[in-house]
């Protein structure tokens, strides 16, 4: 199902299927997966749009949101519609790596800046060709894989099993985790795959358990990442289970239940913002988003995936003044190019997930300040400063 959502500075609230507002001068097109397998990512991303700035540097900002249903073809169609019909200046999306990867070429073809809220480093590396127009807000897989490898070494893991999505997300994680583990002297003893919509991973779980790894990494995102955990626990696996930051989602804990207890994962600081020391450079900005989201949608409802949308919106807000200074007008190719250039020049911008420092060779912009290690204890996320 496709849903159109438009926000105006005058209304200051979300309205569905409204006509374009003539007063909006900067247009931001958004495609997220608010239905389908990645809905637990896309819904908080969609919800967060209502919290984004509606006026920047004297210019009103309009957000046009479409649902791609976690479908790659729909994501591309949505992007083309936003650019061709709605004449947006920048596109945010999509929620998952496969859809975002398919959108990269459209960004390059139309010379429209794009900010993905999906994780894979392949979206922005290397910064050449169409990727010159692409940025992203989630942490790179490599940054998080290194955090996992460090934690595994401290926990004396010598052998590792792996099960990940049978798509670009899983493939990317297998590659970076294998290298990160090897650098710490950890041997990968078995690697399995499963689909985002699969309802059983019994065969894969049995193979993993037979390999007798000290730990197993699950490279999934959203609620589908809970499936292997439940299967491994039901089959009696006693080693340590790890997840990627794609599982940093309260809906995962809801679906997984007690089986998630004892699970470790790297996450953006936002997940445990209240537990961070005041000296953490991200705490203030992370708590700002957490309070804003919970005030609108209910206490305890904040979600780290919504944080990626918050960060994308604030990157755009930070770039608009620089783009306007060039004299380019919103709605023109010149403004889109100026906005791209301004995004690339953002420095020392603390947001909900880390501190952004973009450059001509780095369109993710994060360093180690964008990650923490977390453990699930009694169904809650607990900061692990010693890992």
TITOR-76019 format. One record per residue (C-alpha): residue number from 1; residue in three letters; x, y, z. Coordinates in Angstrom, 2 decimals. Example, Ala and Ser with C-alpha at 12.3 -4.5 7.8 and 13.67 -1.06 7.14 Angstrom:
{1 "ALA" {12.30 -4.50 7.80}},
{2 "SER" {13.67 -1.06 7.14}},
***
This chain:
{1 "UNK" {0.00 0.00 0.00}},
{2 "UNK" {1.28 3.46 -0.85}},
{3 "UNK" {0.73 6.21 1.62}},
{4 "UNK" {1.36 9.88 0.91}},
{5 "UNK" {2.09 12.15 3.82}},
{6 "UNK" {2.80 15.85 3.60}},
{7 "UNK" {4.00 18.18 6.27}},
{8 "UNK" {3.73 21.95 6.13}},
{9 "UNK" {5.26 24.66 8.27}},
{10 "UNK" {1.86 26.36 8.47}},
{11 "UNK" {0.02 23.34 9.79}},
{12 "UNK" {2.89 22.11 11.95}},
{13 "UNK" {1.40 18.61 11.89}},
{14 "UNK" {1.11 15.55 9.75}},
{15 "UNK" {-1.65 15.42 7.14}},
{16 "UNK" {-2.28 12.58 4.76}},
{17 "UNK" {-2.87 13.00 1.02}},
{18 "UNK" {-2.99 16.78 1.06}},
{19 "UNK" {-2.29 18.68 -2.17}},
{20 "UNK" {1.10 20.31 -2.60}},
{21 "UNK" {1.49 23.47 -0.61}},
{22 "UNK" {2.53 26.43 -2.66}},
{23 "UNK" {4.20 27.97 0.40}},
{24 "UNK" {6.79 25.18 0.68}},
{25 "UNK" {10.07 26.27 -0.86}},
{26 "UNK" {12.39 23.36 -0.09}},
{27 "UNK" {10.96 19.92 -0.84}},
{28 "UNK" {12.23 16.73 0.77}},
{29 "UNK" {11.03 13.46 -0.75}},
{30 "UNK" {11.01 10.37 1.46}},
{31 "UNK" {10.42 6.70 0.73}},
{32 "UNK" {10.43 4.27 3.65}},
{33 "UNK" {9.21 0.75 4.35}},
{34 "UNK" {6.28 1.44 6.65}},
{35 "UNK" {4.70 -1.85 5.54}},
{36 "UNK" {6.21 -5.22 4.64}},
{37 "UNK" {9.02 -7.13 6.38}},
{38 "UNK" {10.87 -3.94 7.37}},
{39 "UNK" {7.83 -2.17 8.82}},
{40 "UNK" {9.40 -2.14 12.29}},
{41 "UNK" {12.08 0.11 10.76}},
{42 "UNK" {9.91 2.17 8.45}},
{43 "UNK" {7.13 3.06 10.88}},
{44 "UNK" {9.36 4.95 13.36}},
{45 "UNK" {11.16 6.54 10.41}},
{46 "UNK" {7.84 7.74 9.01}},
{47 "UNK" {6.70 8.93 12.43}},
{48 "UNK" {9.89 10.93 12.91}},
{49 "UNK" {9.19 13.09 9.86}},
{50 "UNK" {6.61 14.99 11.92}},
{51 "UNK" {9.42 16.09 14.25}},
{52 "UNK" {11.75 17.49 11.59}},
{53 "UNK" {12.37 21.22 11.03}},
{54 "UNK" {9.67 22.88 8.92}},
{55 "UNK" {11.55 26.14 8.41}},
{56 "UNK" {15.29 26.62 7.86}},
{57 "UNK" {17.12 29.87 7.10}},
{58 "UNK" {13.81 31.58 6.35}},
{59 "UNK" {12.74 28.87 3.90}},
{60 "UNK" {9.71 26.66 4.53}},
{61 "UNK" {10.36 22.94 4.20}},
{62 "UNK" {7.83 20.40 2.92}},
{63 "UNK" {8.19 16.66 3.40}},
{64 "UNK" {6.48 14.23 1.02}},
{65 "UNK" {6.47 10.65 2.35}},
{66 "UNK" {5.70 7.47 0.41}},
{67 "UNK" {5.61 3.83 1.54}},
{68 "UNK" {7.57 1.36 -0.62}},
{69 "UNK" {6.34 -1.74 1.22}},
{70 "UNK" {9.91 -3.09 1.60}},
{71 "UNK" {9.92 -3.63 -2.14}},
{72 "UNK" {12.92 -2.62 -4.23}},
{73 "UNK" {10.88 -1.89 -7.37}},
{74 "UNK" {8.47 0.31 -5.43}},
{75 "UNK" {11.36 2.20 -3.81}},
{76 "UNK" {12.76 3.10 -7.23}},
{77 "UNK" {9.30 4.06 -8.54}},
{78 "UNK" {8.74 6.25 -5.50}},
{79 "UNK" {12.06 8.00 -5.96}},
{80 "UNK" {11.37 8.72 -9.60}},
{81 "UNK" {7.89 10.04 -8.76}},
{82 "UNK" {9.27 12.30 -6.04}},
{83 "UNK" {11.89 13.73 -8.40}},
{84 "UNK" {9.81 13.95 -11.59}},
{85 "UNK" {6.32 14.78 -10.31}},
{86 "UNK" {6.94 16.43 -6.96}},
{87 "UNK" {10.17 18.19 -7.96}},
{88 "UNK" {11.92 17.47 -4.66}},
{89 "UNK" {15.36 18.89 -3.88}},
{90 "UNK" {16.61 15.84 -1.96}},
{91 "UNK" {15.44 12.28 -1.25}},
{92 "UNK" {15.68 10.35 2.03}},
{93 "UNK" {15.39 6.55 1.93}},
{94 "UNK" {14.93 3.78 1.90}},
{95 "UNK" {14.75 1.72 5.11}},
{96 "UNK" {16.66 -1.32 3.86}},
{97 "UNK" {19.89 -1.86 1.96}},
{98 "UNK" {18.52 -3.62 -1.17}},
{99 "UNK" {16.03 -0.84 -1.88}},
{100 "UNK" {18.57 1.88 -1.16}},
{101 "UNK" {21.13 0.20 -3.43}},
{102 "UNK" {18.62 0.24 -6.27}},
{103 "UNK" {18.01 3.95 -5.70}},
{104 "UNK" {21.68 4.93 -5.99}},
{105 "UNK" {21.70 4.94 -9.79}},
{106 "UNK" {18.59 7.12 -9.86}},
{107 "UNK" {20.34 9.65 -7.63}},
{108 "UNK" {23.28 9.77 -10.03}},
{109 "UNK" {21.13 9.82 -13.14}},
{110 "UNK" {18.94 12.72 -11.95}},
{111 "UNK" {21.71 14.48 -10.00}},
{112 "UNK" {19.56 14.51 -6.88}},
{113 "UNK" {21.17 14.22 -3.44}},
{114 "UNK" {20.00 11.16 -1.54}},
{115 "UNK" {20.40 10.28 2.14}},
{116 "UNK" {19.83 6.60 2.86}},
{117 "UNK" {18.64 5.37 6.25}},
{118 "UNK" {19.98 1.88 5.47}},
{119 "UNK" {23.30 0.64 6.81}},
{120 "UNK" {25.53 -0.92 4.15}},
{121 "UNK" {28.79 0.88 3.45}},
{122 "UNK" {28.41 -0.15 -0.19}},
{123 "UNK" {25.80 2.58 -0.53}},
{124 "UNK" {28.47 5.27 -0.18}},
{125 "UNK" {31.78 3.53 -0.90}},
{126 "UNK" {33.66 4.38 -2.95}},
{127 "UNK" {32.46 7.99 -3.37}},
{128 "UNK" {32.50 7.99 -7.16}},
{129 "UNK" {30.01 7.85 -10.02}},
{130 "UNK" {26.40 7.93 -8.75}},
{131 "UNK" {27.63 7.58 -5.15}},
{132 "UNK" {28.83 11.17 -5.29}},
{133 "UNK" {25.16 12.02 -4.78}},
{134 "UNK" {24.53 9.55 -1.95}},
{135 "UNK" {24.96 9.95 1.81}},
{136 "UNK" {23.70 7.84 4.71}},
{137 "UNK" {23.00 8.16 8.42}},
{138 "UNK" {23.35 4.63 9.89}},
{139 "UNK" {26.77 3.49 10.99}},
{140 "UNK" {28.89 1.61 8.45}},
{141 "UNK" {28.98 -2.16 8.82}},
{142 "UNK" {32.75 -2.03 9.24}},
{143 "UNK" {32.54 0.34 12.21}},
{144 "UNK" {30.10 -1.99 13.94}},
{145 "UNK" {31.91 -5.18 12.92}},
{146 "UNK" {35.09 -3.88 14.53}},
{147 "UNK" {33.15 -3.19 17.74}},
{148 "UNK" {31.79 -6.73 17.69}},
{149 "UNK" {35.22 -8.26 17.07}},
{150 "UNK" {36.69 -6.26 19.95}},
{151 "UNK" {33.91 -7.45 22.26}},
{152 "UNK" {34.27 -11.06 21.10}},
{153 "UNK" {37.99 -11.01 21.81}},
{154 "UNK" {37.36 -9.66 25.32}},
{155 "UNK" {34.83 -12.47 25.83}},
{156 "UNK" {37.40 -15.07 24.67}},
{157 "UNK" {35.50 -16.11 21.55}},
{158 "UNK" {37.75 -18.27 19.36}},
{159 "UNK" {35.25 -19.66 16.84}},
{160 "UNK" {32.26 -17.94 15.27}},
{161 "UNK" {29.16 -19.01 13.38}},
{162 "UNK" {27.19 -16.66 11.11}},
{163 "UNK" {23.65 -16.47 9.78}},
{164 "UNK" {22.50 -13.46 7.78}},
{165 "UNK" {19.94 -12.23 5.30}},
{166 "UNK" {20.30 -13.64 1.79}},
{167 "UNK" {20.63 -10.18 0.29}},
{168 "UNK" {23.03 -7.23 0.16}},
{169 "UNK" {22.74 -6.61 3.90}},
{170 "UNK" {23.72 -10.14 4.84}},
{171 "UNK" {26.42 -10.38 2.18}},
{172 "UNK" {28.03 -7.13 3.30}},
{173 "UNK" {28.03 -8.20 6.92}},
{174 "UNK" {29.54 -11.59 6.14}},
{175 "UNK" {32.42 -9.93 4.33}},
{176 "UNK" {33.21 -7.31 6.97}},
{177 "UNK" {32.71 -9.64 9.93}},
{178 "UNK" {34.92 -12.33 8.49}},
{179 "UNK" {37.75 -9.82 8.10}},
{180 "UNK" {37.18 -8.22 11.53}},
{181 "UNK" {37.08 -11.63 13.23}},
{182 "UNK" {40.21 -12.83 11.45}},
{183 "UNK" {42.07 -9.73 12.62}},
{184 "UNK" {41.30 -10.79 16.20}},
{185 "UNK" {42.28 -14.43 15.66}},
{186 "UNK" {38.65 -15.61 15.55}},
{187 "UNK" {37.83 -18.38 13.07}},
{188 "UNK" {34.58 -18.39 11.11}},
{189 "UNK" {33.45 -22.03 11.19}},
{190 "UNK" {30.07 -21.86 9.43}},
{191 "UNK" {28.03 -19.29 7.47}},
{192 "UNK" {24.32 -19.64 6.70}},
{193 "UNK" {21.69 -17.47 4.98}},
{194 "UNK" {17.96 -16.91 5.31}},
{195 "UNK" {15.32 -14.71 3.70}},
{196 "UNK" {13.65 -11.71 5.31}},
{197 "UNK" {10.25 -13.37 4.94}},
{198 "UNK" {11.30 -16.90 5.94}},
{199 "UNK" {9.30 -18.51 8.74}},
{200 "UNK" {11.80 -21.24 9.60}},
{201 "UNK" {15.58 -21.52 9.91}},
{202 "UNK" {15.68 -25.00 11.43}},
{203 "UNK" {18.13 -26.40 8.88}},
{204 "UNK" {20.51 -23.47 9.22}},
{205 "UNK" {20.36 -23.59 13.02}},
{206 "UNK" {21.19 -27.31 13.09}},
{207 "UNK" {24.22 -26.75 10.85}},
{208 "UNK" {25.44 -23.91 13.04}},
{209 "UNK" {25.06 -25.88 16.24}},
{210 "UNK" {26.87 -28.85 14.67}},
{211 "UNK" {29.86 -26.58 13.98}},
{212 "UNK" {30.08 -25.87 17.75}},
{213 "UNK" {31.06 -22.18 17.57}},
{214 "UNK" {31.75 -20.22 20.75}},
{215 "UNK" {29.49 -17.48 19.44}},
{216 "UNK" {27.03 -16.87 16.59}},
{217 "UNK" {26.37 -13.58 14.81}},
{218 "UNK" {22.95 -12.95 13.31}},
{219 "UNK" {23.07 -10.38 10.51}},
{220 "UNK" {19.44 -9.38 10.16}},
{221 "UNK" {17.40 -6.22 10.65}},
{222 "UNK" {14.10 -5.54 12.36}},
{223 "UNK" {11.85 -8.29 13.65}},
{224 "UNK" {13.10 -10.97 11.19}},
{225 "UNK" {16.38 -10.93 13.15}},
{226 "UNK" {14.56 -12.58 16.08}},
{227 "UNK" {13.84 -15.80 14.16}},
{228 "UNK" {17.34 -17.35 14.35}},
{229 "UNK" {17.65 -16.43 18.05}},
{230 "UNK" {14.48 -18.30 18.95}},
{231 "UNK" {15.47 -21.32 16.86}},
{232 "UNK" {18.98 -21.52 18.28}},
{233 "UNK" {17.71 -21.26 21.85}},
{234 "UNK" {15.02 -23.88 21.25}},
{235 "UNK" {17.71 -26.22 19.92}},
{236 "UNK" {19.78 -25.80 23.07}},
{237 "UNK" {22.59 -23.56 21.83}},
{238 "UNK" {24.56 -22.35 24.88}},
{239 "UNK" {27.14 -20.02 23.29}},
{240 "UNK" {26.94 -16.24 23.06}},
{241 "UNK" {24.54 -14.82 20.46}},
{242 "UNK" {25.41 -11.52 18.80}},
{243 "UNK" {23.36 -9.27 16.54}},
{244 "UNK" {24.15 -6.32 14.29}},
{245 "UNK" {22.79 -2.83 14.89}},
{246 "UNK" {19.94 -3.82 12.59}},
{247 "UNK" {18.37 -5.55 15.60}},
{248 "UNK" {18.49 -2.47 17.85}},
{249 "UNK" {14.72 -2.30 17.88}},
{250 "UNK" {12.22 -2.73 20.73}},
{251 "UNK" {9.98 -4.72 18.39}},
{252 "UNK" {12.78 -7.31 18.18}},
{253 "UNK" {12.64 -7.70 21.97}},
{254 "UNK" {8.86 -8.01 21.82}},
{255 "UNK" {8.96 -10.76 19.20}},
{256 "UNK" {11.97 -12.51 20.70}},
{257 "UNK" {10.84 -12.43 24.32}},
{258 "UNK" {13.08 -14.10 26.91}},
{259 "UNK" {15.12 -15.75 24.17}},
{260 "UNK" {16.82 -12.39 23.57}},
{261 "UNK" {18.21 -12.21 27.10}},
{262 "UNK" {22.01 -12.41 27.09}},
{263 "UNK" {22.28 -11.24 23.47}},
{264 "UNK" {24.95 -8.64 22.59}},
{265 "UNK" {25.03 -6.09 19.80}},
{266 "UNK" {26.69 -2.84 18.76}},
{267 "UNK" {24.31 0.09 18.51}},
{268 "UNK" {24.18 3.81 18.12}},
{269 "UNK" {24.36 5.74 21.42}},
{270 "UNK" {20.68 6.64 21.04}},
{271 "UNK" {19.60 3.14 22.11}},
{272 "UNK" {20.91 3.71 25.64}},
{273 "UNK" {21.06 7.52 25.69}},
{274 "UNK" {19.87 7.82 29.29}},
{275 "UNK" {22.60 5.43 30.46}},
{276 "UNK" {25.48 7.33 28.85}},
{277 "UNK" {27.78 9.52 30.94}},
{278 "UNK" {27.19 13.25 30.58}},
{279 "UNK" {30.65 13.52 29.01}},
{280 "UNK" {29.50 11.55 25.97}},
{281 "UNK" {29.38 14.03 23.03}},
{282 "UNK" {26.24 12.42 21.60}},
{283 "UNK" {24.16 12.21 24.78}},
{284 "UNK" {22.57 15.67 24.61}},
{285 "UNK" {21.43 15.38 20.98}},
{286 "UNK" {20.28 11.78 21.47}},
{287 "UNK" {18.18 12.66 24.51}},
{288 "UNK" {16.67 15.61 22.59}},
{289 "UNK" {15.33 13.22 19.94}},
{290 "UNK" {14.22 10.64 22.51}},
{291 "UNK" {12.18 13.23 24.42}},
{292 "UNK" {10.65 14.65 21.25}},
{293 "UNK" {9.58 11.24 19.95}},
{294 "UNK" {8.23 9.99 23.28}},
{295 "UNK" {6.33 13.24 23.84}},
{296 "UNK" {4.49 12.79 20.55}},
{297 "UNK" {4.02 9.02 20.40}},
{298 "UNK" {4.14 7.87 24.01}},
{299 "UNK" {6.75 7.17 26.68}},
{300 "UNK" {9.19 4.43 25.77}},
{301 "UNK" {8.22 4.32 22.08}},
{302 "UNK" {11.42 5.88 20.69}},
{303 "UNK" {13.22 3.68 18.19}},
{304 "UNK" {16.81 3.93 16.90}},
{305 "UNK" {15.64 3.56 13.30}},
{306 "UNK" {13.62 6.71 13.72}},
{307 "UNK" {16.87 8.26 14.89}},
{308 "UNK" {18.39 7.66 11.47}},
{309 "UNK" {15.54 9.70 9.94}},
{310 "UNK" {16.01 12.43 12.56}},
{311 "UNK" {19.70 12.61 11.66}},
{312 "UNK" {18.94 12.72 7.92}},
{313 "UNK" {16.51 15.58 8.41}},
{314 "UNK" {19.01 17.51 10.50}},
{315 "UNK" {21.78 16.96 7.97}},
{316 "UNK" {19.54 18.57 5.37}},
{317 "UNK" {18.71 21.43 7.75}},
{318 "UNK" {22.44 21.97 8.33}},
{319 "UNK" {23.13 22.00 4.58}},
{320 "UNK" {20.30 24.29 3.41}},
{321 "UNK" {21.90 27.59 4.54}},
{322 "UNK" {25.12 26.82 2.66}},
{323 "UNK" {23.21 25.84 -0.47}},
{324 "UNK" {21.17 29.06 -0.34}},
{325 "UNK" {24.32 31.17 -0.02}},
{326 "UNK" {25.31 30.10 -3.54}},
{327 "UNK" {22.30 31.99 -4.88}},
{328 "UNK" {20.69 28.81 -6.21}},
{329 "UNK" {16.91 28.56 -5.83}},
{330 "UNK" {15.07 25.52 -4.40}},
{331 "UNK" {13.48 23.43 -7.12}},
{332 "UNK" {16.37 23.87 -9.56}},
{333 "UNK" {19.23 21.57 -10.61}},
{334 "UNK" {21.62 24.23 -9.31}},
{335 "UNK" {20.11 24.03 -5.82}},
{336 "UNK" {20.29 20.23 -5.79}},
{337 "UNK" {23.97 20.41 -6.69}},
{338 "UNK" {24.60 23.09 -4.08}},
{339 "UNK" {22.79 21.02 -1.46}},
{340 "UNK" {24.95 18.00 -2.30}},
{341 "UNK" {28.09 20.11 -1.93}},
{342 "UNK" {26.89 21.55 1.39}},
{343 "UNK" {26.13 18.07 2.78}},
{344 "UNK" {29.65 17.02 1.89}},
{345 "UNK" {31.08 19.94 3.90}},
{346 "UNK" {29.26 19.27 7.20}},
{347 "UNK" {31.68 19.08 10.15}},
{348 "UNK" {31.34 18.31 13.87}},
{349 "UNK" {27.55 17.98 13.82}},
{350 "UNK" {26.37 15.94 16.86}},
{351 "UNK" {23.06 14.18 16.27}},
{352 "UNK" {21.20 11.22 17.75}},
{353 "UNK" {23.57 8.48 16.57}},
{354 "UNK" {26.97 10.14 16.47}},
{355 "UNK" {29.00 13.15 15.35}},
{356 "UNK" {28.97 13.76 11.58}},
{357 "UNK" {32.12 14.79 9.73}},
{358 "UNK" {31.48 14.46 5.99}},
{359 "UNK" {34.13 14.85 3.28}},
{360 "UNK" {34.60 14.23 -0.46}},
{361 "UNK" {35.75 10.67 0.42}},
{362 "UNK" {33.39 9.94 3.33}},
{363 "UNK" {29.62 10.25 2.92}},
{364 "UNK" {28.79 8.45 6.19}},
{365 "UNK" {30.86 10.69 8.44}},
{366 "UNK" {30.91 8.66 11.65}},
{367 "UNK" {33.75 7.53 13.93}},
{368 "UNK" {33.86 5.41 17.11}},
{369 "UNK" {31.69 7.92 18.93}},
{370 "UNK" {28.78 6.51 16.92}},
{371 "UNK" {28.81 3.09 18.57}},
{372 "UNK" {28.37 1.44 21.95}},
{373 "UNK" {28.04 -2.20 22.99}},
{374 "UNK" {24.74 -3.26 24.50}},
{375 "UNK" {23.44 -6.41 26.20}},
{376 "UNK" {19.85 -7.54 26.61}},
{377 "UNK" {19.13 -8.05 30.33}},
{378 "UNK" {15.63 -8.97 31.48}},
{379 "UNK" {14.20 -7.74 28.20}},
{380 "UNK" {15.95 -4.35 28.33}},
{381 "UNK" {18.93 -2.76 26.59}},
{382 "UNK" {21.86 -2.31 28.98}},
{383 "UNK" {24.97 -0.27 28.13}},
{384 "UNK" {28.23 -2.25 28.35}},
{385 "UNK" {31.02 0.34 28.78}},
{386 "UNK" {33.65 -2.35 29.40}},
{387 "UNK" {33.11 -3.88 25.96}},
***
